[in-house]
């Protein structure tokens, strides 16, 4: 006879299936939700960066030709100035959304690249066919999603970014003759980079996964108690008294042994069958005993 009780087996099976369900369910949900949160953020960053590109080309193609004939230098004709000014307003409404145009030797010192931006710039410069670099990274104050695209120098840019002699003198007077020059046509000279906060999305994903795990735990507890209680009252207890009754009957000691009247239908049928068996056994034994005493007399 095995030493493990029915309830023991049920408990082991239930607990192990729960642990598997929890790992697969909550873990899988976290993985999928995390992927989707990153995809959503990526799509948003892509749209916002395209808007910045649109501001750049609008300035270059529509504003600059109108104003560039003037002797005066106007920052409003500079694509980088236009895009960054527009995005400062956007950033005012959506803190954490940061648009930058870092260059290795920038015209404006505000556009000096961080070490991470230098890394991205070098990747784009090493591989001119690369269209985009993106990912999630931890920036001290929480996870951010970054999206970077290369800026290549075009003919129209070289008016100001070729040599200080060729650039408008008012511009050179303002920014100095040392930086933002010497760019080559089609060379990757800078990045457009957009940083979007991702910490909130990632935290929400974790919370949803935790909620799911909590829900699974509740379902498990309810299932566990319902199953063990019903197995106890429908199977284990009736079987126990059935075993006792069958054992007593087999020893011919049937007085006062009650067969289970409750329990699963199948167990009640067995009880009824044992009851019939016991009755006929008693009858046969009695007939045998009567015959024996008739023979004697
Ligand atoms: C009229 C002159 C002018 C033209 C034309 C011009 N730029 Fe600039 N560019 C500037 C100035 C001035 C700045 C610094 C703006 C600021 O103060 O933010 C600048 C800044 C930039 C920056 C930011 C990094 C830095 O150097 O500070 C990038 C990138 C850039 N320009 C790329 C381009 C590209 C690409 C084109 C052509 C599509 C272009 N520029 C055309 C004058 C010009």
Boltz pocket constraint, residues with backbone or C-beta under 6 A from the ligand:
constraints:
  - pocket:
      binder: B
      contacts: [[A, 60], [A, 74], [A, 77], [A, 78], [A, 79], [A, 80], [A, 81], [A, 84], [A, 101], [A, 102], [A, 103], [A, 105], [A, 106], [A, 107], [A, 108], [A, 109], [A, 111], [A, 151], [A, 152], [A, 153], [A, 154], [A, 156], [A, 157], [A, 158], [A, 159], [A, 160], [A, 161], [A, 171], [A, 175], [A, 180], [A, 189], [A, 190], [A, 191]]
      max_distance: 6.0
